[in-house]
């Protein structure tokens, strides 16, 4: 599967953005999807994930209650709705996917999110 992320931009503290991830290839519905982020000088971290079928979601503690991951398998799309953005959310965000029982082996190009105070 190939992934392409979009939707990044610059917002002020408290603003919202929705990231989109377009997937190509067959059987997208059989992949778990997720979003990682990496800020300059910091380690990469997983922000949110959703299992294939959408039955299970996980969030980093730092974004719980503010970010929501979603997927539309018919459209081969995944989304990350980000509300109440903070300057510490500034990072490059990556859409990722994994097949059942494997690691996050599929990565899209990053999309930059900048939150100013």
N, C-alpha and C positions, 0 to 999 in steps of 0.2 A: 504494500500500500504506500502511496506517496501522499504527503501532507503539505498543505500550504496555509499558513496562518496570515490573518489580516485583521485590521481593526484597531491597531495601536494608535497612539497619538499622545497629545499633551493636554492635560486637564489640571484644574486647580484642586486643592484639597477639598474633599467632600463630593467631588464629581463622579461621574460614571462613564464606563466604557464597556463595550461588548466586543470581545475578540471572537473571531470566527475561524474555523479550521475546515478547509475543504479537502476531502480525501478522494483519491482516485484508485482504481483497482477493484477487484472483486471481493465480495464477502466482508465488507467493512463492518457489518453487523457482528461479525465474529471476533472483533478486536475490542479490547478495552482501550479507552482513550484517556488522555490526561493532559495537564498543562504543567510545565516546569517554568521556572524563571531564574534568571541570574543577573544580579546587580554587579557593577564593577567592584572588584576586590572581595567579592563574597562568593561562597560556594553556591552551586546550583541547588535548587530545592524544588521538590514537587509541591505544587499549589493545590491541585485538585485532580481527582480521577473518577472515572465512571466505568463500571464493568460492562462487558458485552451484555446486551439486553437491558442495560440501564438499571438493574436491580440493586446495585450497591454503589454508593458514592463515598469518597473520602476527601477531607479537606485538611490543609495545614491549619494549625491552631490560630495562626496569625491572620487568616482570612475567613474563618468560620463566621457565619452570620452576615458577611459582606459580599462574598463571591458565590456564584452558583454555576455549576457545570451542567451542561445539557447536551443531548445528541439527537439527531434526526437521521436515523439509518436510511430512510427512503431517499433522503437528499444527500447522503454521505457527508454529513456536516456534524461538527461539534462546536460548542460555544462555551465561552466563559463570560458570564455577566459579572461585572465588577462594580460594586457600589461603594459609596463612602470611602473613596480612595484616599490614601495617605501618601506622604512623600516617601515613606519606606516601601511602598509598593512599586516605586520606580525600578524598572528592570527590563531586560529583554525576555519576552515570553515565548515559549516554544510549545507547539502542539505535538503530542507524542501518541504513539499507539503500540500496543503489544498483543501478540497472539497468546492464547490461553497457555499458561504454564511457562512462559518465557519472560525475558526482561523487556524493558522499554527500548525496543530495537528500531523503531521507526520515528524519525524526527522530521518536522517541517523546519523551514527557515524561521528565524525569530522575528518577532514584531515588537517594536520598542514602545514602552509605556513610560511616560514621564509625568509625575505628579508634583506640581509646584505648591509651595506653601503661601 
